[in-house]
């Protein structure tokens, strides 16, 4: 950062940043009038203009600088420079970069030998860059606003499509129930997905939570693993601590043999169930983590739906 002295004022030479330019403007005006060579009357009017500026009376300050230009042409270059600064000042509610440029450019054009010429050129350069940046920002904001409006429109379409899909799924499930029932439940552990299947056709899928140690098949009691293999629904409990549960026929012979080799009991009580009682408010968000002790969890609403179409005896295939 470099500085120069003009008429008793220090002028800071800095880059074309809006806030830095505004700070420069404040610094220039805050320094006062400096010495004048046009007599006491000119100095008095400059002092009045400066006082009005510090009081926030920017329009009145500009009027005083216009008076100086008309009555004291020998100091008009200084008055033009101050006029440009007032028009560009950030606290001026009627800030006008166009009028600021007009003042600086007139100074440059009509007073080529002025001691303020260099500073006026610097301010002109900075303001033009600020105006260009403001224009770019405004264009980008307009594009963002347009995209937001478009997204809001799409959100409405997506919500409408979602409702249609939900209605079709319900209709499909009702149809499956009329025709018989779901004959297979496919659980894909890696995808955290449970799918209802009827006559080889997938009807609906649900996000699930698994045991807290989900990788690999269940090996022993207490390992918090969800089994892998082919089972069936062997019963249901409507008084479950997890809203409603469908018991899976774990362990099978393969599971028992694996646990026997490890010298441990295979465990049991593997269910497809809802959310723990008094925690139903969690809803579908429950599937964000694996929280069961080896069971497969869905929301309360979903377990009601699954239980309605999957009778005891339904095959349950659990894949890694």
Secondary structure, 3 states (H helix, E strand, C coil): CEEEEECCEEEEECCCCHHHHHHHHHHHHHCCCCCCCCHHHHHHHHHHHHHHHHCCCHHHHHHHHHHHHHHCHHHHHHHHHHHHHHHHCCCCCCCCHHHHHHHHHHHHHHCCCCCCHHHHHHHHHHHHHHHHHHHHHHHHHHHHHHHHHHHHHHHHHHHHHHHHHHHHHHHHHHHHHHHCCCCEEEEECCCCEEEEEECCEEEEEEECECECCCCCCCCCCCCCCCCCEEEEEEEEECCCCCCCEEEECCCCHHHHHHHHHHCCCCCCCCEEECCCCCCHHHHHHHHHCCCECCCEECCHHHHHHHHHHCCCCCEEEEEC
